Structures are given as C-alpha cells and as structure tokens.
Amino acid sequence: MFEVIGKVTVLVLFFSVIFLQYLLMVTGVVRKDLNKIEKTIGWIPLLPFMLMFLMFIILIIEIMWYSFKKWFEINLGWFFINGRKQDQWGEYLRDRYGDDK
C-alpha cells in the first residue's frame, strides 16, 4: 500500500513540475517569428512530461489489472480447479490475498 502511495506522490510532484514547465513553454516558445527547427527544439523539454504521463497511465493499468485478477481468482477461479484440489486452491487464496475472501 505504501509503495503505491509513494509512486503516486512522486508522479504528482513530477507532473506538477513538468506542467509548470509546459506553461512556460507555451508562453515563451510558441511564437509566430520562430522557424520550424527552433519550435521543434523548443518542445524537447516537454519529453519528461510525456514520460511521466506514460508512467502514470502504466501505474493505473497495473492497479486495475491487479484488482481484476484478484476479483477473478476469488470469484471465478474455483470454476477452473479440479475438484480434488479445492483445498489447495483455498490455501493459495488465503496466502495470496489474506482472509478477505
């Protein structure tokens, strides 16, 4: 739990710093008197913004995948288990997810 809170906190800090950088870029670089090469070079500092946004999206997908996998294993996983291995499946669920089954 604390690992996820730490990742989200770091991502929010990076996101806010990069957003500030984005605002500076929009007000300072996007002008009509610059040629295409100067505009392209001016947008290079936004690459960390895109990377942090991608990392945030990947983190959200990981959390959603874990939640779906947990729900599936607890609610529908028993359907795919051989009848003689139900006890082992129950132990696996208790070890993996605790007693919140």
OpenMM code with the backbone's topology and positions (N, CA, C; nanometers):
from openmm import Vec3, app, unit

residues = "MET PHE GLU VAL ILE GLY LYS VAL THR VAL LEU VAL LEU PHE PHE SER VAL ILE PHE LEU GLN TYR LEU LEU MET VAL THR GLY VAL VAL ARG LYS ASP LEU ASN LYS ILE GLU LYS THR ILE GLY TRP ILE PRO LEU LEU PRO PHE MET LEU MET PHE LEU MET PHE ILE ILE LEU ILE ILE GLU ILE MET TRP TYR SER PHE LYS LYS TRP PHE GLU ILE ASN LEU GLY TRP PHE PHE ILE ASN GLY ARG LYS GLN ASP GLN TRP GLY GLU TYR LEU ARG ASP ARG TYR GLY ASP ASP LYS".split()
positions = [
    Vec3(0.0817, -0.1192, 0.0000),
    Vec3(0.0000, 0.0000, 0.0000),
    Vec3(0.0863, 0.1260, 0.0000),
    Vec3(0.1892, 0.1276, 0.0856),
    Vec3(0.2749, 0.2454, 0.0929),
    Vec3(0.3584, 0.2623, -0.0332),
    Vec3(0.3880, 0.1509, -0.1003),
    Vec3(0.4624, 0.1600, -0.2249),
    Vec3(0.3806, 0.2342, -0.3313),
    Vec3(0.2521, 0.2049, -0.3380),
    Vec3(0.1647, 0.2720, -0.4344),
    Vec3(0.1508, 0.4197, -0.3988),
    Vec3(0.1354, 0.4517, -0.2700),
    Vec3(0.1240, 0.5910, -0.2277),
    Vec3(0.2521, 0.6664, -0.2620),
    Vec3(0.3672, 0.6032, -0.2427),
    Vec3(0.4941, 0.6671, -0.2776),
    Vec3(0.5065, 0.6928, -0.4265),
    Vec3(0.4674, 0.5950, -0.5088),
    Vec3(0.4738, 0.6128, -0.6539),
    Vec3(0.3812, 0.7248, -0.6984),
    Vec3(0.2618, 0.7274, -0.6445),
    Vec3(0.1659, 0.8310, -0.6839),
    Vec3(0.2149, 0.9680, -0.6405),
    Vec3(0.2719, 0.9787, -0.5214),
    Vec3(0.3232, 1.1069, -0.4731),
    Vec3(0.4353, 1.1584, -0.5627),
    Vec3(0.5296, 1.0720, -0.5957),
    Vec3(0.6398, 1.1125, -0.6833),
    Vec3(0.5872, 1.1528, -0.8200),
    Vec3(0.4923, 1.0767, -0.8735),
    Vec3(0.4368, 1.1109, -1.0042),
    Vec3(0.3637, 1.2438, -1.0010),
    Vec3(0.2909, 1.2721, -0.8939),
    Vec3(0.2197, 1.4000, -0.8847),
    Vec3(0.3197, 1.5153, -0.8769),
    Vec3(0.4276, 1.4990, -0.8006),
    Vec3(0.5291, 1.6044, -0.7934),
    Vec3(0.5935, 1.6292, -0.9291),
    Vec3(0.6339, 1.5215, -0.9960),
    Vec3(0.6924, 1.5372, -1.1292),
    Vec3(0.5917, 1.5986, -1.2261),
    Vec3(0.4676, 1.5531, -1.2171),
    Vec3(0.3642, 1.6031, -1.3061),
    Vec3(0.3440, 1.7527, -1.2867),
    Vec3(0.3438, 1.7991, -1.1625),
    Vec3(0.3243, 1.9421, -1.1379),
    Vec3(0.4440, 2.0239, -1.1866),
    Vec3(0.5659, 1.9749, -1.1661),
    Vec3(0.6838, 2.0470, -1.2141),
    Vec3(0.6848, 2.0526, -1.3667),
    Vec3(0.6535, 1.9420, -1.4289),
    Vec3(0.6531, 1.9388, -1.5746),
    Vec3(0.5385, 2.0229, -1.6301),
    Vec3(0.4257, 2.0270, -1.5609),
    Vec3(0.3159, 2.1124, -1.6061),
    Vec3(0.3561, 2.2591, -1.5998),
    Vec3(0.4275, 2.2974, -1.4954),
    Vec3(0.4782, 2.4343, -1.4858),
    Vec3(0.5725, 2.4635, -1.6027),
    Vec3(0.6564, 2.3663, -1.6336),
    Vec3(0.7474, 2.3810, -1.7469),
    Vec3(0.6669, 2.3946, -1.8766),
    Vec3(0.5588, 2.3196, -1.8885),
    Vec3(0.4737, 2.3283, -2.0064),
    Vec3(0.4140, 2.4686, -2.0199),
    Vec3(0.3682, 2.5240, -1.9078),
    Vec3(0.3130, 2.6596, -1.9141),
    Vec3(0.4184, 2.7611, -1.9582),
    Vec3(0.5405, 2.7443, -1.9097),
    Vec3(0.6481, 2.8338, -1.9529),
    Vec3(0.6781, 2.8171, -2.1011),
    Vec3(0.6709, 2.6932, -2.1491),
    Vec3(0.6972, 2.6680, -2.2899),
    Vec3(0.5904, 2.7335, -2.3774),
    Vec3(0.4662, 2.7217, -2.3371),
    Vec3(0.3576, 2.7760, -2.4182),
    Vec3(0.3679, 2.9283, -2.4255),
    Vec3(0.4031, 2.9902, -2.3152),
    Vec3(0.4107, 3.1362, -2.3166),
    Vec3(0.5396, 3.1871, -2.3801),
    Vec3(0.6466, 3.1059, -2.3804),
    Vec3(0.7740, 3.1570, -2.4296),
    Vec3(0.8192, 3.1055, -2.5634),
    Vec3(0.7834, 2.9864, -2.6015),
    Vec3(0.8402, 2.9260, -2.7216),
    Vec3(0.7472, 2.9337, -2.8413),
    Vec3(0.6198, 2.9194, -2.8193),
    Vec3(0.5271, 2.9160, -2.9312),
    Vec3(0.4976, 3.0595, -2.9744),
    Vec3(0.5820, 3.1066, -3.0621),
    Vec3(0.5652, 3.2406, -3.1176),
    Vec3(0.5647, 3.2296, -3.2695),
    Vec3(0.5126, 3.3284, -3.3327),
    Vec3(0.4999, 3.3256, -3.4782),
    Vec3(0.6334, 3.3505, -3.5484),
    Vec3(0.7278, 3.4149, -3.4836),
    Vec3(0.8514, 3.4535, -3.5515),
    Vec3(0.9587, 3.3439, -3.5479),
    Vec3(0.9325, 3.2281, -3.4908),
    Vec3(1.0295, 3.1194, -3.4870),
    Vec3(1.0091, 3.0269, -3.6065),
    Vec3(1.1210, 2.9731, -3.6590),
    Vec3(1.1069, 2.8779, -3.7691),
    Vec3(1.0806, 2.7385, -3.7128),
    Vec3(1.0632, 2.6397, -3.8002),
    Vec3(1.0234, 2.5050, -3.7572),
    Vec3(1.1300, 2.4371, -3.6715),
    Vec3(1.2559, 2.4575, -3.7016),
    Vec3(1.3625, 2.3940, -3.6242),
    Vec3(1.3659, 2.4507, -3.4825),
    Vec3(1.3540, 2.5805, -3.4691),
    Vec3(1.3538, 2.6416, -3.3363),
    Vec3(1.2329, 2.5975, -3.2548),
    Vec3(1.1163, 2.5842, -3.3185),
    Vec3(0.9984, 2.5371, -3.2465),
    Vec3(1.0164, 2.3916, -3.2022),
    Vec3(1.0736, 2.3084, -3.2896),
    Vec3(1.0957, 2.1676, -3.2547),
    Vec3(1.1919, 2.1550, -3.1374),
    Vec3(1.3010, 2.2293, -3.1419),
    Vec3(1.3975, 2.2265, -3.0325),
    Vec3(1.3356, 2.2812, -2.9041),
    Vec3(1.2455, 2.3763, -2.9169),
    Vec3(1.1796, 2.4333, -2.8003),
    Vec3(1.0872, 2.3351, -2.7291),
    Vec3(1.0336, 2.2367, -2.8014),
    Vec3(0.9433, 2.1396, -2.7406),
    Vec3(1.0167, 2.0209, -2.6788),
    Vec3(1.1460, 2.0073, -2.6984),
    Vec3(1.2220, 1.8949, -2.6424),
    Vec3(1.2109, 1.8873, -2.4902),
    Vec3(1.2116, 1.9980, -2.4170),
    Vec3(1.1972, 1.9858, -2.2708),
    Vec3(1.0641, 1.9251, -2.2251),
    Vec3(0.9673, 1.9114, -2.3134),
    Vec3(0.8411, 1.8503, -2.2756),
    Vec3(0.8473, 1.6974, -2.2765),
    Vec3(0.9564, 1.6393, -2.3216),
    Vec3(0.9675, 1.4934, -2.3226),
    Vec3(0.9518, 1.4320, -2.1832),
    Vec3(1.0091, 1.4892, -2.0770),
    Vec3(0.9832, 1.4322, -1.9441),
    Vec3(0.8364, 1.4365, -1.9051),
    Vec3(0.7643, 1.5402, -1.9493),
    Vec3(0.6205, 1.5463, -1.9232),
    Vec3(0.5496, 1.4263, -1.9852),
    Vec3(0.5839, 1.3954, -2.1086),
    Vec3(0.5204, 1.2820, -2.1758),
    Vec3(0.5584, 1.1502, -2.1093),
    Vec3(0.6832, 1.1376, -2.0661),
    Vec3(0.7261, 1.0145, -1.9991),
    Vec3(0.6567, 0.9965, -1.8648),
    Vec3(0.6433, 1.1032, -1.7873),
    Vec3(0.5745, 1.0933, -1.6591),
    Vec3(0.4268, 1.0609, -1.6780),
    Vec3(0.3659, 1.1179, -1.7794),
    Vec3(0.2264, 1.0877, -1.8089),
    Vec3(0.2115, 0.9404, -1.8469),
    Vec3(0.3042, 0.8898, -1.9259),
    Vec3(0.3018, 0.7485, -1.9633),
    Vec3(0.3218, 0.6584, -1.8415),
    Vec3(0.4123, 0.6953, -1.7509),
    Vec3(0.4330, 0.6177, -1.6289),
    Vec3(0.3080, 0.6188, -1.5416),
    Vec3(0.2385, 0.7316, -1.5358),
    Vec3(0.1146, 0.7408, -1.4579),
    Vec3(0.0080, 0.6485, -1.5160),
    Vec3(-0.0053, 0.6485, -1.6472),
    Vec3(-0.1025, 0.5609, -1.7130),
    Vec3(-0.0680, 0.4147, -1.6873),
    Vec3(0.0593, 0.3783, -1.6952),
    Vec3(0.1019, 0.2406, -1.6701),
    Vec3(0.0734, 0.2011, -1.5259),
    Vec3(0.0955, 0.2908, -1.4308),
    Vec3(0.0647, 0.2625, -1.2900),
    Vec3(-0.0839, 0.2364, -1.2703),
    Vec3(-0.1679, 0.3172, -1.3317),
    Vec3(-0.3127, 0.2967, -1.3208),
    Vec3(-0.3519, 0.1627, -1.3816),
    Vec3(-0.2924, 0.1258, -1.4946),
    Vec3(-0.3229, -0.0025, -1.5580),
    Vec3(-0.2789, -0.1179, -1.4685),
    Vec3(-0.1618, -0.1073, -1.4044),
    Vec3(-0.1155, -0.2122, -1.3132),
    Vec3(-0.2116, -0.2310, -1.1963),
    Vec3(-0.2590, -0.1207, -1.1380),
    Vec3(-0.3522, -0.1294, -1.0260),
    Vec3(-0.4829, -0.1931, -1.0707),
    Vec3(-0.5324, -0.1535, -1.1872),
    Vec3(-0.6576, -0.2106, -1.2379),
    Vec3(-0.6410, -0.3589, -1.2693),
    Vec3(-0.5264, -0.3983, -1.3267),
    Vec3(-0.5019, -0.5384, -1.3592),
    Vec3(-0.4970, -0.6230, -1.2321),
    Vec3(-0.4294, -0.5738, -1.1276),
    Vec3(-0.4236, -0.6478, -1.0016),
    Vec3(-0.5631, -0.6641, -0.9423),
    Vec3(-0.6436, -0.5579, -0.9465),
    Vec3(-0.7795, -0.5658, -0.8920),
    Vec3(-0.8647, -0.6651, -0.9699),
    Vec3(-0.8534, -0.6625, -1.1022),
    Vec3(-0.9300, -0.7565, -1.1841),
    Vec3(-0.8852, -0.8994, -1.1588),
    Vec3(-0.7531, -0.9199, -1.1511),
    Vec3(-0.7004, -1.0544, -1.1278),
    Vec3(-0.7456, -1.1078, -0.9922),
    Vec3(-0.7443, -1.0243, -0.8902),
    Vec3(-0.7894, -1.0653, -0.7576),
    Vec3(-0.9375, -1.1015, -0.7608),
    Vec3(-1.0195, -1.0168, -0.8230),
    Vec3(-1.1623, -1.0446, -0.8309),
    Vec3(-1.1872, -1.1754, -0.9055),
    Vec3(-1.1166, -1.1948, -1.0167),
    Vec3(-1.1366, -1.3154, -1.0970),
    Vec3(-1.0975, -1.4401, -1.0192),
    Vec3(-0.9816, -1.4383, -0.9533),
    Vec3(-0.9362, -1.5553, -0.8795),
    Vec3(-1.0288, -1.5876, -0.7628),
    Vec3(-1.0798, -1.4871, -0.6952),
    Vec3(-1.1662, -1.5119, -0.5796),
    Vec3(-1.3053, -1.5566, -0.6238),
    Vec3(-1.3610, -1.4919, -0.7254),
    Vec3(-1.4996, -1.5184, -0.7617),
    Vec3(-1.5179, -1.6257, -0.8684),
    Vec3(-1.4282, -1.6365, -0.9654),
    Vec3(-1.4471, -1.7311, -1.0753),
    Vec3(-1.3367, -1.8355, -1.0868),
    Vec3(-1.2299, -1.8207, -1.0109),
    Vec3(-1.1169, -1.9129, -1.0230),
    Vec3(-1.1509, -2.0551, -0.9853),
    Vec3(-1.2456, -2.0743, -0.8951),
    Vec3(-1.2836, -2.2083, -0.8499),
    Vec3(-1.3376, -2.2917, -0.9659),
    Vec3(-1.3936, -2.2273, -1.0683),
    Vec3(-1.4531, -2.2995, -1.1805),
    Vec3(-1.3480, -2.3778, -1.2595),
    Vec3(-1.2246, -2.3303, -1.2593),
    Vec3(-1.1187, -2.3922, -1.3386),
    Vec3(-1.0325, -2.4890, -1.2588),
    Vec3(-1.0680, -2.5143, -1.1332),
    Vec3(-0.9886, -2.6002, -1.0465),
    Vec3(-1.0522, -2.7384, -1.0404),
    Vec3(-0.9675, -2.8401, -1.0458),
    Vec3(-1.0131, -2.9783, -1.0316),
    Vec3(-1.0736, -2.9957, -0.8921),
    Vec3(-1.1770, -3.0765, -0.8815),
    Vec3(-1.2482, -3.0954, -0.7557),
    Vec3(-1.1611, -3.1436, -0.6421),
    Vec3(-1.0580, -3.2216, -0.6718),
    Vec3(-0.9713, -3.2733, -0.5658),
    Vec3(-0.8707, -3.1706, -0.5166),
    Vec3(-0.8595, -3.0581, -0.5857),
    Vec3(-0.7595, -2.9576, -0.5470),
    Vec3(-0.8234, -2.8319, -0.4887),
    Vec3(-0.9488, -2.8400, -0.4478),
    Vec3(-1.0174, -2.7237, -0.3921),
    Vec3(-0.9504, -2.6739, -0.2638),
    Vec3(-0.9031, -2.7667, -0.1814),
    Vec3(-0.8354, -2.7256, -0.0575),
    Vec3(-0.7071, -2.6491, -0.0875),
    Vec3(-0.6300, -2.6970, -0.1844),
    Vec3(-0.5073, -2.6274, -0.2214),
    Vec3(-0.5388, -2.4891, -0.2786),
    Vec3(-0.6465, -2.4797, -0.3559),
    Vec3(-0.6863, -2.3507, -0.4117),
    Vec3(-0.7260, -2.2536, -0.3000),
    Vec3(-0.7970, -2.3035, -0.2005),
    Vec3(-0.8343, -2.2194, -0.0866),
    Vec3(-0.7125, -2.1696, -0.0108),
    Vec3(-0.6133, -2.2567, 0.0083),
    Vec3(-0.4888, -2.2150, 0.0752),
    Vec3(-0.4149, -2.1097, -0.0079),
    Vec3(-0.4127, -2.1311, -0.1379),
    Vec3(-0.3465, -2.0338, -0.2264),
    Vec3(-0.4123, -1.8957, -0.2129),
    Vec3(-0.5457, -1.8941, -0.2121),
    Vec3(-0.6154, -1.7658, -0.1999),
    Vec3(-0.5904, -1.7013, -0.0643),
    Vec3(-0.5900, -1.7815, 0.0433),
    Vec3(-0.5634, -1.7247, 0.1766),
    Vec3(-0.4219, -1.6707, 0.1852),
    Vec3(-0.3240, -1.7424, 0.1266),
    Vec3(-0.1850, -1.6948, 0.1302),
    Vec3(-0.1670, -1.5687, 0.0467),
    Vec3(-0.2327, -1.5648, -0.0675),
    Vec3(-0.2120, -1.4543, -0.1606),
    Vec3(-0.2877, -1.3275, -0.1192),
    Vec3(-0.4132, -1.3427, -0.0802),
    Vec3(-0.4975, -1.2270, -0.0542),
    Vec3(-0.5400, -1.2123, 0.0911),
    Vec3(-0.5006, -1.3013, 0.1772),
    Vec3(-0.5399, -1.2914, 0.3165),
    Vec3(-0.6781, -1.3492, 0.3381),
    Vec3(-0.7392, -1.3141, 0.4478),
    Vec3(-0.8702, -1.3686, 0.4824),
    Vec3(-0.9842, -1.2799, 0.4338),
    Vec3(-0.9592, -1.1880, 0.3419),
    Vec3(-1.0665, -1.1016, 0.2949),
    Vec3(-1.1491, -1.1650, 0.1843),
    Vec3(-1.1365, -1.2950, 0.1709),
    Vec3(-1.2141, -1.3698, 0.0718),
    Vec3(-1.3550, -1.3718, 0.1184),
] * unit.nanometer
topology = app.Topology()
chain = topology.addChain("A")
for resn in residues:
    res = topology.addResidue(resn, chain)
    for name in ("N", "CA", "C"):
        topology.addAtom(name, app.Element.getBySymbol(name[0]), res)
